[in-house]
Amino acid sequence: MKNIALLFSVGLNLLLIAGLLYLVHTLGGFSYMLYKMKNRGATGVYELRKNVFEVMPKDTGAIVLVGNSLTQGCEWSELLDRPIKNRGIAGEMTEGLLARLSTITEMKPSRLFLMTGVNDLIYTGSAEVLENYQKILDQIKSQSPHTEVFVQSLLPVNSTVRSTNISNEAILEVNKGIEKLAIERQMTYLNLHQLLVDENGLLASKFTFDGVHITGEAYLLWKNVIVDYLGEGLE
């Protein structure tokens, strides 16, 4: 009986190891997983999109939206019916934005709408996010002083729809901090959080499929906020 139990245990462990190796393979292999761990979850797709932005025409005076997948996920030019530079990258964190910010400021945007920081909260707290946010705002102000900057609040999440590993309390702390940073720099703070939050302080389930990313209806609410700050020329 002991030999049977031992063989069963060995067989089960081999199956588990084989399953783990298969999972690693389907996720891109050990080197890719190590790359993601080293870069706090950032993927090769992130690097590709960042690289593409580096070679794009640097039209001056453009309206630019900057952020993570929440920004990237919308066809802003179509939604707003005017030229918009979408510089959102899925998986972006404040540190990543700092590293590529000069490719944005060298365009000397007329208006820049910024939303970043929620991905950081998977790995760190609000203090580090706000420290990087201060650097971001100061760099924009220094490198493109005539750009009108609109600091957009982080959106809530809903971990009852899907586990997000992000705290809504931390989101509120960041929002309070970035509002203060914006006011100190005479930048406009836009509270998008209040549009999408439910009575329990969560991202309303009707606005999300996965607890983080938002629906088309939510983008329409977002549009209704920023449309008043786009300046002349909106159809």
C-alpha positions in Angstrom: 0.0 0.0 0.0 2.9 2.4 0.8 4.4 1.8 -2.6 1.0 2.5 -4.3 0.6 5.7 -2.3 4.2 6.8 -3.1 3.6 6.1 -6.8 0.4 8.0 -6.7 2.1 11.0 -5.0 4.9 11.0 -7.5 2.5 10.8 -10.4 0.4 13.6 -9.1 3.5 15.8 -8.6 4.6 15.1 -12.1 1.2 16.0 -13.4 1.4 19.3 -11.4 4.8 20.1 -12.7 3.8 19.3 -16.3 0.8 21.5 -15.9 2.9 24.3 -14.5 5.4 24.0 -17.4 2.5 24.1 -19.9 1.1 27.2 -18.2 4.5 29.0 -18.3 4.8 28.0 -22.0 1.4 29.4 -22.9 2.2 32.6 -21.1 5.4 33.2 -23.1 8.0 31.1 -21.4 10.3 31.7 -18.4 12.2 34.6 -20.0 9.0 36.4 -20.7 7.6 35.8 -17.2 10.9 37.1 -15.7 10.7 40.2 -18.0 7.1 40.9 -16.7 8.3 40.4 -13.0 11.2 42.7 -13.5 9.0 45.3 -15.1 6.1 45.0 -12.7 3.8 43.3 -15.1 4.6 45.3 -18.2 4.6 43.3 -21.4 6.3 43.4 -24.8 3.2 45.0 -26.2 3.8 48.0 -23.8 7.3 48.4 -25.2 6.0 48.1 -28.8 3.4 50.9 -28.3 5.9 53.1 -26.6 8.4 52.6 -29.4 5.8 53.5 -32.0 5.0 56.7 -30.2 8.7 57.6 -30.4 8.6 57.7 -34.2 5.2 59.3 -34.7 5.1 62.9 -36.1 5.5 65.5 -33.4 2.6 67.8 -34.4 2.7 70.9 -32.2 -0.4 72.3 -30.5 -2.3 69.0 -30.5 -4.8 67.8 -27.9 -3.3 64.8 -26.2 -4.7 62.2 -23.8 -2.1 60.3 -21.7 -2.6 57.4 -19.5 -3.0 53.6 -19.3 -5.4 51.1 -20.8 -8.4 53.2 -19.7 -7.2 56.0 -22.0 -5.9 53.6 -24.7 -9.2 51.8 -24.8 -11.3 54.5 -26.4 -11.3 55.8 -30.0 -11.2 59.4 -28.8 -11.0 61.1 -32.2 -14.2 59.4 -33.3 -16.0 59.9 -30.0 -15.1 63.6 -29.9 -15.2 64.1 -33.7 -11.9 65.9 -33.9 -8.2 65.1 -34.0 -6.9 63.7 -30.7 -3.5 62.2 -30.0 -4.2 59.1 -27.9 -1.0 58.4 -26.0 -2.4 55.8 -23.6 -0.6 52.5 -23.1 -2.1 49.5 -21.4 -0.2 48.5 -18.2 1.3 52.0 -17.8 2.4 53.1 -14.4 3.7 56.5 -13.2 7.3 55.4 -13.5 6.8 54.3 -17.1 5.1 57.6 -18.0 8.0 59.5 -16.5 10.4 57.6 -18.7 8.5 58.5 -21.9 7.1 61.9 -21.0 9.6 63.9 -23.0 8.2 62.3 -26.2 4.9 64.0 -25.3 6.1 67.3 -24.0 8.2 67.9 -27.1 5.0 68.1 -29.1 4.1 71.2 -27.0 0.4 70.1 -26.8 -2.2 72.8 -26.5 -4.1 70.7 -24.0 -3.1 67.5 -22.2 -5.5 65.3 -20.3 -3.7 63.0 -17.9 -4.9 59.9 -16.0 -2.3 57.5 -14.5 -1.5 55.7 -11.2 -4.1 53.0 -10.7 -1.8 50.2 -12.0 0.9 51.3 -9.5 -1.5 50.5 -6.6 -1.2 46.8 -7.4 2.5 47.0 -6.3 2.8 50.0 -4.1 1.0 52.6 -2.1 -0.4 56.1 -2.7 2.7 57.9 -1.4 4.9 56.6 -4.2 2.2 57.3 -6.8 1.9 60.9 -5.6 5.7 61.4 -5.5 5.9 60.3 -9.2 2.8 62.4 -10.0 4.5 65.5 -8.7 7.5 64.8 -10.9 5.2 64.3 -13.9 3.3 67.5 -13.5 6.5 69.5 -12.8 8.2 68.1 -15.9 5.2 69.0 -18.1 5.2 72.5 -16.7 8.9 72.8 -17.2 9.2 71.3 -20.7 5.9 72.6 -22.1 4.9 75.6 -20.0 2.1 76.8 -22.4 0.3 73.4 -22.3 -3.1 73.5 -20.5 -3.0 70.5 -18.3 -6.2 68.7 -17.1 -5.5 66.3 -14.2 -8.1 63.5 -14.3 -9.0 61.6 -11.2 -8.4 57.8 -11.0 -11.5 55.8 -11.5 -12.9 53.4 -8.8 -12.5 49.6 -9.2 -14.9 46.8 -8.3 -13.3 43.7 -6.8 -16.7 42.0 -6.5 -16.8 41.7 -10.3 -13.2 40.3 -10.4 -10.4 40.5 -8.0 -8.2 43.5 -8.8 -5.7 43.7 -5.9 -6.4 47.5 -5.9 -7.8 49.3 -2.9 -10.6 51.9 -3.5 -9.3 53.6 -0.3 -5.9 54.0 -1.9 -7.6 55.4 -5.0 -9.3 58.0 -3.0 -6.0 59.0 -1.3 -4.4 59.4 -4.6 -7.3 61.5 -6.0 -7.1 63.8 -3.0 -3.4 64.2 -3.4 -3.4 64.8 -7.2 -6.2 67.3 -6.8 -4.0 69.2 -4.3 -1.0 69.0 -6.7 -3.1 70.3 -9.6 -4.4 73.2 -7.6 -0.9 74.2 -6.5 0.2 74.3 -10.1 -2.9 76.1 -11.4 -3.9 73.1 -13.4 -7.5 71.9 -13.7 -8.6 68.8 -11.8 -11.4 66.8 -13.3 -13.3 64.5 -10.9 -14.3 61.5 -13.1 -14.5 59.2 -10.1 -17.8 60.6 -8.9 -19.4 59.8 -12.3 -18.8 56.0 -12.1 -18.9 55.2 -8.4 -21.8 53.4 -6.8 -23.3 53.8 -3.3 -20.7 51.4 -1.9 -17.7 53.3 -3.2 -17.1 50.8 -6.0 -17.0 51.1 -9.8 -20.6 50.6 -10.7 -21.1 47.1 -12.1 -23.1 48.5 -15.0 -20.0 50.3 -16.2 -17.5 47.4 -16.2 -17.1 43.8 -17.3 -13.9 43.0 -15.3 -13.9 45.4 -12.4 -11.3 47.9 -13.8 -12.0 48.6 -17.5 -15.1 50.6 -18.5 -17.9 50.2 -20.9 -18.9 52.5 -23.8 -21.6 54.1 -21.7 -18.9 55.1 -19.2 -16.8 56.6 -21.9 -19.7 58.7 -22.9 -19.9 60.1 -19.4 -16.1 60.8 -19.5 -16.6 62.5 -22.9 -19.3 64.8 -21.4 -16.8 66.1 -18.9 -13.8 66.8 -21.1 -15.7 68.1 -24.1 -16.1 71.4 -22.4 -12.3 71.8 -22.1 -11.3 71.0 -25.7 -11.5 74.6 -26.9 -12.7 75.8 -30.3 -13.4 73.6 -33.2 -15.6 70.8 -31.8 -18.2 69.8 -34.3 
